Amino acid sequence: MHIPSWIPSIRALGWDLDGTLYPTSQVLTRLIQKRQYQAVSEKMRWSLQRTRSEYEKRYFTLGSNTKTMTSFGIDGIAFFTSVWDTIDLSTFIHRDERIIRLFEALSKLRHFLISNSNRLDQIQKKLLLIGLAPEIFEVIVPTEELGEVKPDPAPFLFYA
């Protein structure tokens, strides 16, 4: 097997959590989306149909649900922190032997995690449900602490 010459130069691997270390659940996505649309609809006093349309336009431009919620005058970080606190994550996130084996195979590399999941305790809970010890990661960056969310570069530059 040919190993590319740049492979040994890798110093660290950066990871995302939601939808990367565990698969996205359509049921969970719809549940969260429903709460997003309801909150915006109530705030703006719009129909759900108009809310969906306006939300999708803004999301396309901003690239982040947190930023999109904030653009409607709703604190996106607080909104998603609250949402994650009210969902039984064990219904949607399960132990993943493939991910566990992947991290075992990559154990000689440094790992960091950047997540818009907001609070560190929420991130750690998700990791434990997957079967990963949070200590695997040299740094875990909840974007809430930075005041910036992905896809902005600030969370990525934090580790650099």
N, C-alpha and C positions, 0 to 999 in steps of 0.2 A: 504494500500500500504506500503510495506517495503522500508524504506529508508536506504541505506547502511551507516554504521557507519562513513565512511570517508568523506561523503558529507559535514558535518559541518566544516571540516578542510580546505575546499577550501577557499583561501584568495583572489584569483584573477583569471580571465579567460583571456587567451591570444587568440587573433584572427588574422587570415590572412584575406586579403581583396579579391583579385582577385581569382575567382573560389570558394570562401568560403562564403563570405557575399553576393555575387551575382553570379548567375550561369555562367559558361563558355559558351560562344557563339561560335559555330563552325565557323560561318562566321567571327567573330572577330579574332579567333585563326588563321584561314587561311590567313586573311588579314595581320596580324602581321608576320606570318611565311613567307609569300611571300616577305615582306620587309626585313626580316632577310636574307633569301636566296639570294635576289638580292644584298644586301650590301656585303655579304661574297663573292659571285660570282665575283663581280666587284673588290673587294680588292685582292682576290687570283688569279683572271683571270682564273677561272674554269668554266666549264659548270654548268648549274643548277642541272643536274643529279649528277655530282660529288659533288657539294656543299651540296646537300641534304644528300648524303651518309656520307660525312665527318662530317657534322654538327651533324647528329644523333649519330654517334660514340662518338663524344666529349661530347655531351649532356648526353649520357648514363653514361659517366665517371664523369662528373662535376656536374650533377644534377641541373643545373641552366642555363637558357637562357642568363642571364646577363654575367655569367662567360664564357659561350660558345662563345658569341660574342667577349668578350675580348681576348679569346684564339686565335682568328683569327686576332688580332691586331686592333680590332675596340672597342672603348670605349663603353662597354656594358651599363653602366649607362647613358651616354649621348645619346646613340642610343635609348634606351627605353623611356627616358624622351622626346626626340623629337617625337617619334612615338605616345606616349599618347597625346602630344600637338596637333597633327594633326588629331586626330580621334574625330568624333562627338560621345561622350560617351552616349548621351541620346538615340542614336539609339540602343545601346546594354545593357544599364543598366537602370532598371526601379524600381519604388517604389515597395517594397516587404512587404506587410502587415504581413506576417508570421515572417519575421525577426524583424520587428518593435515590434510585440507582444512578441517575444522571449526576446528581450532586456527589455521590460517592465516587464516581469516575472522574469528576472534576475537582476532587478534594485538595489537590495541590495548588489550585489557583485561588486567588482572593476573590471574594464575591461581595457585591453591594446591591442594595435593593432601594429603588425609588418608587414610591407609591402615592397616588392621590387618595388612598384609602383613609387618609387623615391621621387619626391617632395611632400611636405606637401600639397600644393595647389591642386595637382592632386588627392591625397588621399581624401581630404575634398570634392572635387567635386563629386567623386564617392560615398562617404557616403551620401551626400545630395540627389543624384539621387536615392539611395536606400530608403531614407526616414529616415536616422539616423543622428542625430546631432553629429558632431565631438566631442562635449563636453561629450558625453557618455563615452568616453575613457579617462581614467586618464592620459595615455601616448600614443602618437602615434609616432612610430619609423619608419621614412622612412630610409631604409637601406643605401641609398645614403649618408646620414650624417655620417654613421659609417665606410664607406669604405669597408664593408663586406655585402654580400648578403646571404639570406637563400639559401641553407640549412646549412650554417656555423652556429656554435653555438653563435658567437659574438652578433648578433641581439637579441637573446633570453636572453643572460646573461646581456645585457644592462639594462633590467628591474629588474633583480634579485638583 
